[in-house]
């Protein structure tokens, strides 16, 4: 195995991790302060985990893309393209984008059936009880742990090989800034940093693409890359590919990886509470378009980066500039994700190394932020409030969230160091995740989609499925290779067997267990009794804070009157009017009064409108899921797989151009569109800053008092009021039904 020569000094690694991490940390802390002052976004327990449930389409899409751009999105996709050819990169992108689109169905159903939920585990608890709740707690935490371990393991490896930075230091420093800004800003901070990360990653991917396919002296055009890839197939043909070619979709190994990728990523999306957090945070109207647009905008990122850097590595590995020259990358280095850094260093030198470090850093911190907020939400609402302090107020819930963020960050740094020294690579963790967690996917889906599934099926099916998956994985390895080693268990067929058994075994066991132990016939209305956190204490504190402020420093624009006395009288009169105005009405009082003045029929009308909107969105989501499943997984790849087609130079050129155009469209959707949607909020915030800097703070107070409907806190409180009324009505109706049936009114039936 050739040693990967570091091209940058250690200081570069520390500068990026510590320096850029500090920039994001202080930037998000400052942003949180500004949003509190100018938009009245106060950090209540609800706000910390749900952002008021009012986030718009563009920002949710951008956050979904950023959260799903893991380090493996960039590194593993390139490794698959490098090892199996053009179908490898497609297998990664198609096999991981469909789940995001499919998740839109569960996102909508959550809005319909459990509008006040904070985590999907709350839904499990309300439907099946505490035993089932504890089972799914294991799967939720296992998902968070495996994903975070994969992110930190791959990140520390890349920083180590490119800069010589100590891998242990990288593992502990990478999550540091993320944990701090997440503790300060909650999920709102992750939404905003996700947006910045998405912008930067898309720009860097486009930079790599244009460098490799347009301006590089070594490569410089799709035609040149095509010729060199065909030469590489002659030099080292791919086992399992048609005629050993890289330029074909007929690849046995890539086809197997497509299935493994598809199965494993159902688990990492559907069982990771981070994606449920984003769905819960989205406004009802944003739920469907956000996840569909996010899935489609994400797909060209691994597609294009693998097509660019996977083939760049393959075609330049004989160059003296290659970091392991004269040796190619070893299989362990490939599974560590070093294909992308090797290609970047060879083609672009130090600039490529810096761009790679930036991109990997952003991908890791974005993913870790999503996992941190996911763990904080689960710990706060499903562990602390459920088992330790059932009457916890908002302040106590926020405190528990902060504790969870800190402990998780430290624990995962230590765990990733252990994996690194145990030679467990990013690629290994990526493929084994499905074996461990995917047996819980089908039960979770049916929890919101099938009222017959009973508690026995929900509890036994995932546990049994995981056991069967691990057993089949190890038995397949032993029967094929004779011994159990890390390398043997990482082979295609054992991983394929374990992943498929994990996902599909519950499809057999759930119906059997459901009908043997009696179907449940669950009343969906019970899920609407899940309560939001009590924000009254935080709101009262903000009211006191507003009451304590005075109008010191109030100024007015210069008067045109010639008399100084007239000017002074005018100013004093205006100040007095403003004082009276502030004493009469405060933002929080305005909120409460505006909610109280809403007539019941207006609230009912708004609620009915939301229900119709979600019902329509659900029908569209079903259709889109079927369409994209057939398109991405059957219609597009299968004819090319079965036709023995080897790409021509013109076809390959068109393939590259389509991916570049697709990524530009993605940039519009997740970079420009969020700015357009949030233009009013950006304007009012900038205007408020200007008023403060020019001594016109009174105008900010005046605007907040006169336009309460534009403040974030008003929108979130009205949303809470809307669904609290619905929850109360449901409890009343259920109690009446129980009395009519001669039963004692109860929480569950």
Order of alpha helices (4+ residues) and beta strands (2+ residues): alpha-alpha-alpha-alpha-alpha-alpha-alpha-alpha-alpha-alpha-alpha-alpha-alpha-alpha-alpha-alpha-alpha-alpha-alpha-alpha-alpha-alpha-alpha-alpha-alpha-alpha-alpha-alpha-alpha-alpha-alpha-alpha-alpha
